[in-house]
């Protein structure tokens, strides 16, 4: 437990020091736009919340929202942003127990951090209401920006963890086949997959250029639309899962 607590302490420090850039803020909106056609109304559960910014997006769609995370500092971010608009539970995902069943479960940019993603997906499946859906979003290992980084020699291979990946506690790189295979191993049927935002640049490059003449709102919108057509080159990939 000591090693795990050390990791939680480090994550708390990361959350305190982390300042969302313009690109991260924009991506949350694009994620919700990509998922919205597939949403199920009713009770929602968010598994993993980091700084609570995506929790705010979910609270705009769901009046009944529960957020579970093992790092209480992350949950404090949710409480500060949402107050009593969300219930928070401090627990390891695998240990989370409730009599409630959820119509929509969101695991967004979380699986890449986990020791055993399939175990967590199985837990999510056990918490799903009849006709409910689980929404998975992960960073895409084959994003155009990562492909360019390999060609530049910045990354040795697409499946290599970058310095930024390791700083943010990523344990693995996801591709479409990884996400689909793990979902199926957990017992899910996948009803939809897709890409979110064609990504030709690294996050820090977007952050430095957004709002100026080179990265306009219309350029961002074009990248979002292109991501639908070229999901394999997008910033994030998603899967909509049903039991």
C-alpha positions in Angstrom: 0.0 0.0 0.0 3.0 2.3 0.6 3.9 2.3 -3.1 0.3 3.1 -4.0 0.1 5.9 -1.4 3.3 7.4 -2.8 1.7 7.4 -6.2 -1.5 9.0 -4.9 0.6 11.7 -3.2 2.4 12.4 -6.4 -0.9 12.6 -8.3 -2.2 15.0 -5.8 0.8 17.2 -6.3 0.4 17.0 -10.1 -3.3 18.0 -9.8 -2.3 21.0 -7.6 0.4 22.2 -10.1 -1.4 21.4 -13.3 -2.8 24.2 -15.3 -5.0 23.3 -18.2 -3.9 24.8 -21.5 -6.2 26.1 -24.3 -5.9 22.8 -26.1 -7.0 20.6 -23.2 -9.9 22.9 -22.5 -11.0 22.8 -26.2 -10.6 19.0 -26.3 -13.1 18.4 -23.5 -15.7 20.2 -25.5 -14.9 18.1 -28.6 -15.1 14.9 -26.5 -18.6 15.8 -25.3 -19.7 16.7 -28.9 -18.4 13.3 -30.1 -20.1 11.3 -27.3 -23.4 13.3 -27.1 -25.2 11.4 -29.9 -24.7 8.2 -28.0 -25.5 9.3 -24.5 -28.1 7.5 -22.3 -30.2 9.7 -20.0 -30.5 8.9 -16.3 -27.9 8.3 -13.7 -24.2 8.9 -14.6 -21.0 7.7 -13.1 -17.6 9.1 -13.8 -14.7 6.8 -12.9 -11.6 9.1 -12.5 -11.8 12.9 -12.5 -8.3 14.4 -12.2 -9.0 18.2 -11.9 -12.8 17.9 -12.3 -13.0 19.8 -15.6 -14.7 16.9 -17.4 -17.0 16.4 -14.4 -18.3 19.9 -15.1 -19.1 18.9 -18.7 -20.9 15.8 -17.4 -22.9 17.9 -14.9 -24.2 19.9 -17.8 -25.8 16.8 -19.2 -26.7 14.8 -16.0 -28.5 16.0 -13.0 -27.7 12.7 -11.2 -23.9 12.4 -11.3 -21.6 10.3 -9.1 -17.8 10.7 -9.3 -15.4 8.1 -7.9 -11.6 8.4 -7.6 -9.0 7.0 -5.3 -7.3 10.4 -5.0 -9.2 12.6 -2.6 -7.4 15.7 -3.9 -9.0 15.1 -7.3 -12.4 14.8 -5.7 -11.9 18.0 -3.9 -11.5 19.7 -7.3 -14.9 18.3 -8.2 -16.5 19.5 -5.0 -15.0 23.0 -5.5 -16.3 23.2 -9.1 -19.7 21.5 -8.6 -20.7 21.6 -4.9 -23.7 19.4 -4.4 -24.3 18.9 -8.1 -22.3 15.7 -7.9 -21.7 13.0 -5.3 -18.1 12.1 -4.7 -16.7 8.8 -3.5 -13.1 8.2 -2.6 -12.3 4.6 -3.5 -10.2 2.4 -5.7 -12.3 1.6 -8.7 -12.0 -2.1 -8.1 -13.3 -1.7 -4.5 -16.2 0.7 -5.3 -19.5 -0.8 -4.2 -23.0 0.6 -4.5 -26.5 -0.7 -4.9 -27.1 1.9 -7.6 -26.8 1.0 -11.3 -25.9 3.6 -13.8 -27.3 4.4 -17.3 -24.0 6.1 -18.4 -20.5 5.4 -17.1 -17.6 7.5 -18.3 -14.0 6.4 -18.2 -12.2 9.3 -19.9 -8.4 9.4 -20.2 -8.1 7.0 -17.3 -7.4 3.5 -18.7 -3.9 4.5 -19.7 -3.0 5.1 -16.0 -4.3 1.8 -14.6 -2.5 -1.3 -13.5 -5.3 -3.6 -14.7 -7.6 -1.8 -17.1 -9.6 -5.0 -17.9 -10.5 -5.4 -14.2 -11.7 -1.9 -14.0 -13.8 -2.4 -17.2 -15.4 -5.5 -15.6 -16.2 -3.4 -12.5 -17.8 -0.8 -14.8 -19.9 -3.5 -16.5 -21.2 -4.8 -13.1 -22.4 -1.2 -12.3 -24.3 -0.8 -15.5 -28.1 -0.5 -15.6 -30.0 -2.5 -18.3 -29.6 -0.7 -21.6 -26.8 1.4 -20.1 -23.6 2.4 -21.9 -20.0 2.8 -20.9 -18.1 5.5 -22.7 -14.3 5.0 -23.0 -11.9 7.7 -24.2 -8.1 7.3 -24.4 -5.3 9.2 -26.0 -4.5 7.8 -29.4 -1.1 6.3 -29.8 -1.3 6.7 -33.6 -2.2 10.4 -33.6 -0.7 12.4 -36.4 1.4 14.3 -34.0 2.9 11.1 -32.6 3.5 9.8 -36.1 5.4 13.0 -36.9 7.4 12.7 -33.6 8.5 9.2 -34.7 9.6 10.5 -38.1 11.5 13.3 -36.4 13.3 10.8 -34.1 11.7 12.3 -31.0 9.9 9.0 -30.3 11.5 5.7 -31.1 8.2 4.0 -31.9 4.5 4.8 -31.7 4.0 2.5 -28.7 6.8 4.2 -26.7 5.9 6.4 -23.7 7.0 10.0 -24.2 8.4 12.2 -21.5 5.0 13.9 -21.2 3.3 10.5 -21.0 5.5 9.4 -18.1 5.1 12.8 -16.3 1.3 12.3 -16.3 1.5 8.7 -15.0 0.6 6.9 -18.2 1.5 3.2 -18.1 0.6 2.2 -21.7 -0.2 3.5 -25.1 -3.6 2.8 -26.7 -4.5 2.1 -30.3 -7.9 1.1 -31.6 -7.2 -2.6 -31.5 -6.0 -2.3 -27.8 -9.1 -0.5 -26.8 -11.4 -2.9 -28.6 -9.6 -6.0 -27.4 -9.7 -4.9 -23.7 -13.3 -3.9 -23.9 -14.2 -7.3 -25.4 -12.2 -9.1 -22.7 -14.2 -7.3 -20.1 -17.4 -8.8 -21.7 -18.6 -5.7 -23.6 -20.2 -5.4 -26.9 -19.0 -2.3 -28.8 -21.7 -0.3 -30.5 -19.6 2.6 -31.8 -15.9 3.7 -32.1 -14.5 6.9 -33.4 -11.8 9.5 -33.3 -11.9 12.9 -31.7 -10.0 15.8 -33.4 -7.4 15.4 -36.1 -4.1 16.3 -34.3 -1.1 17.4 -36.4 0.7 19.2 -33.5 1.7 18.4 -30.0 -0.3 19.9 -27.1 2.3 22.5 -26.3 2.4 23.6 -29.9 -1.4 24.1 -30.0 -1.2 26.0 -26.7 1.3 28.4 -28.2 -0.6 29.0 -31.4 -4.3 28.9 -30.5 -5.9 32.3 -30.5 -3.4 33.7 -33.0 -3.6 33.9 -36.8 -2.2 30.4 -37.3 -4.7 28.4 -35.2 -8.1 30.0 -35.6 -11.5 28.7 -34.3 -12.3 27.6 -37.9 -9.1 25.7 -38.1 -9.9 23.9 -34.8 -13.4 23.1 -36.1 -11.9 21.7 -39.3 -9.6 19.4 -37.2 -12.6 18.2 -35.3 -14.5 17.4 -38.4 -11.5 15.7 -40.0 -11.1 13.6 -37.0 -14.4 12.0 -37.8 -13.1 11.0 -41.2 -9.6 10.1 -40.1 -10.1 8.6 -36.6 -6.8 6.8 -36.7 -4.9 10.1 -36.8 -7.0 11.8 -34.1 -5.9 13.1 -30.7 -8.2 10.7 -28.8 -10.2 7.6 -29.7 -13.4 6.4 -28.1 -15.6 3.3 -27.7 -19.2 3.1 -26.7 -19.8 -0.2 -24.9 -22.9 -2.2 -23.9 -23.2 -5.3 -21.8 
